[in-house]
Amino acid sequence: MVTMPEMSVTQGLAELKLLDKRINKGLGYVEWAVVRTKANKVDEVELKKTSLSEYQSYMDLVKRRDNIKRAIVLSNAQAKVNIGKWVGTVAEAIEHKSSITYKKALLEKIKQNRTTVESEYKRFVAALSDRLDTLLGSELGKDVKTNPETIAALTAGFMETNKVEIVDPLDLMKMSRELEDEIDSFESNVDWVLSEANGKTMISV
């Protein structure tokens, strides 16, 4: 049984970059057919030999790239990693690294909603306070500072009738903290965890 040579995923990724460069560069020098004229003598046998050699070299590079890429993809689909509280395969982690932008958008929306509601609540409370002062002034006149019991009763009745409160059934503050912790934990660890996994994980090519 033939033993396939091994390399780490990190080595594989580095070789993929080199192969991509060589493949793209290789096509720039290929001339498999040329125009023969009286002034441009062409040795067809030699051209065929050179062309086949260039073609085969190119296809060998492509095949090598395919083999390494396939091995990395298969490895990524199997190798497990833990990133904070997140657990999954390397392939899933790479995808999650991309899709986490949706959770970041959600977090931003939650924060905006909470900030808007809090500002609106403060405006309503300030307006109520002004209306209460006007009410007390009209009801008590000069006695506004000397009748604490009446002031308390009028204030309580007014505030109950004109109650202003934030309705937050999901507890947005708690939700945003948990979501932010999840995002920060993943983003601050994902790169080095994947790098470490790539360095340890071996592939056969």
N, C-alpha and C positions, 0 to 999 in steps of 0.2 A: 504494500500500500504506500502510495506516494504522500509524503508529509508536506503540506502547504506551508510556505514561509509565513512567518507571523510578524506583525508590526503593531504598534499601539495606534489607537484612533487618532491621537495627536500627530503621529508620524504620517498617517494616512491623509489627514487633512492638509498637511504641509505638502505632501507629494501631489495631491490634487491641484493645488495652486500652481505648482511647477508644471504639471502636465497640461493644464489649461493654457498656460503661457506658451508652452512648446507647440501645442496643437494649433493655436491661433497663428503663431509665428510661422509654422511649417507650411501653411497654405500659401504664404506670400511668395515663396520661391518655386512653387510647382508649375512646370510647363510640360504637360503630357502630350500636347500636339503643337506643332509649329508649322509655319509656312516655308516651304522649300522653294528657293528661286535659283536662278543661275548664279547670283552673287552670294546666296546663302546656302552653302552645301550642308545637307543634313544626312548623317549616318543613321538610317532607320533602325538598324540593329542596336546601335549604341543608345539611341533615344528610347527604344523599347526597354532596354535593360535599365537605364536610369529612371525612366518613368515608373516601371514596376517596383523598383527599389524604393523610390519616394512614396509611392502609393502604399506599399507594405509597411514602411516606417510609420506613416501616418496612421494606418489602421491598427498597428501595434500599440501606438500611444493611446488611441481611442479605446481599444480593448482593455489596456491596463487601467485607464481611468474608470471605465465601466465596472471592472472587477473591484477596484478599491471603493468606488462609490456604493456599489451594491452591498459590499461587506459592512460599510459604515452604517448604511440605512438599516440593515438587518440587526446590527449590534445596537443601534439607537432604539430600535423597537423592543429590545429585550432587556437591556441594562437598566437597573433600577437606581433611582437617586432620591435622597431626602433633602428638601430645601425648606428649612424652617418646619412648619407643620404640613407643608405640601409634600406628597409622595406620588411618584409615578415613574415612567420610563424617561430616558434621555430624550426620545422623540417627543413625548408629551410635554416635557419641560421646555424644549425649544419652541413648541407651538404655544405653550402657555406664556412664554416670554413675549410673544407677539400679541396674543389675544388679551393680555392683561391691560392693554390700553382701554378696553371696554370697561373694566372695573375702575380704572382711573377716571374715566369720563363719568361713571356713576357716582364716584366719590365727590367729584367736583360739583355735580348736580345737587347732591345731598347738602353739601356745604353752602351752596348758593341759596338753596331753598330755606335752610335754617337761618342764614344771615338776613335774607329778605324778610322772613316772618318776624324775626326779633326786632328789626328796624321798624317794621309796621306796628308791632306791638308797642314799642316805645313811643311812637307818634300818637297812637290812640290813648295811651296812658297820660301823656303830656296834655293832650286835648281835653281829656276828662278832668284832669287837675284844674285846668283853666275854667272849665264849665262849673266845677264844684266851687271854686273861689267866687265866681260870679253869683252862683246860687246862694251861698252863705252870706255874701254881701247884701243881696236883695232881701233875704229872709230876716237877717238879724241886724242889718244896718250898723249902727255904732257899737252894738253889743257883740259884734263878731268875735272879739277877743276875750270877752268876759263871761261867756256862757258855754263852758266846755261840754256839759251834758247834751245840750241842744245841738251843738256842733257835731258831737259824736253820733247822735241819732240821725241827723240829716245826712252826714257823710256816709254812714252805714247803709241807709236806705238808697241813697243816690248810687253808690258803688254797686249795690246788689242789682238795682234796676238796669244799670248800664255796664254790667260786668264785661270785662275784656280779658281774654285768656288765650294762650297758645294751645292749640289742639295738635298734639304730636303723638299719635297712637303707635308709631314705629320706634319712638325714641331715637330720633335722628342723630343726636349727639353720640349716643352709645354705638349706633350703627356705623357712623363715620369713623369713630376711633378704632373699632374692630377691623373695618375695611382698610383703613390706613395702615394699621399694624400688619395686616396680611400682605398688602402690597409692598411695604417697606422690607418686610422679612424676606419675601421672595426676591425682590430686585437687588437687595444688598448681598444676597448669597448665590444667586443662580449662576453667575459667570464663573466664580471660582469652583463651585461644585461641579459644573459641567467640565471645566478645565481639568480638574482632578480626576473625574471619571474617565475622560478621554485619554489621560496619561496612563491610567491603570488598565483600561480595557484593551484587550488584544483582539486583533482580527487576522484571519487567514486569507491571503491573496496569492 
